[in-house]
């Protein structure tokens, strides 16, 4: 009962970062599309252990604007998904991706 100063804050995250993200590769492309694929994380690579792997619920795919700008969320994908088609790219630009 009564009033006091605020206690120190504690930083927290809502997810666990995997120990090894899936390697992103491209399979095929046209002038404006790119088919990305990656390895699904298994065992200890999920951030858990080989005996008790964590379940990957979602993958978040980020990309920049092709000009080296800030990375923005492109898609939220089911954890069983290992492929995504990027469309509407501009030829002549270099895009970066993060999964």
N, C-alpha and C positions, 0 to 999 in steps of 0.2 A: 504494500500500500504506500502510496506517496509518489514522488517524482524524483528522477535521477538523470544524470547525463547518459547519452547514448553509449553503448558499448562499442568496441572496435568492430569494424565489419570484417567479414571473412569472404574472400573470393571463392567462387565455386563454378563448376561447369556441369552441364546436364548430360554430357556424353563422355565416352572414353575414346581417345584417339588411338587408332590401331598402331601397332608397332611397325608395320610395313604396309604402306598403301599399295593397292594393286597397280601394277605397271600399266600405264595408258599407252596404247598403240593405235595407229589408224589403219584401217583395213582397205578402204577404197575412198576415192574422192572425185568430185567434179570441180568445176571452177567455183562453185558456191556451196558445196556440201562436203562434209567430212564424217565418215563412219568411225566412231571411237569404240574401242573395246579394251577391257581390262580383266585381270585375273581376280576371281572372287577370293576374298580373304578366308583362310581356314586355320584351325588350330590356334597356335600361339600368335600368329599374325593378326588375329582379331583384337589383340590387347588382353586376352585371357591367357590360357595355357593350352597345351595339346590335350590334356585330360578334361579340361573345362573351358572350351572355347566360348567366347561371347557370341551372341546372335547379332549379326549385322542387320538392322532393321531398315536403314536407309543409306543411300549414298547421296552426297551433295556434290553436284558438278558445277564448278565455277569457271568462268572465262573472262578474259579482258576484251577490250574493244578492237583489238588488232593493232593498236598503236602504243601498246605498253602501258595502258591506263590501269585503273583500279580493277581488281577482280570482283565480279558480281555473280550472284547465284543464277545459273542458267537453268538447272533442273533439279528436282528432288526425285530420286529413283528408288524403287523397291530394292531391298538388300539382295534379292535373287537375280537382279538385272546385271548384265555384264557388257552391255552395248548401248550406244545412244547415237542417233543421227543428228549432227549439227547442220542446220540449214541457214541460208541467207548470209553466208560469209561474203566478204568483199575480196575479190582477187587482188593480189599484190600486197596484202597485209600479212603480218606474222602474228598469229593468235597463240595465247598461252592458256593452258587448261590445268585445273587442279581438281582432284577427286577426293 
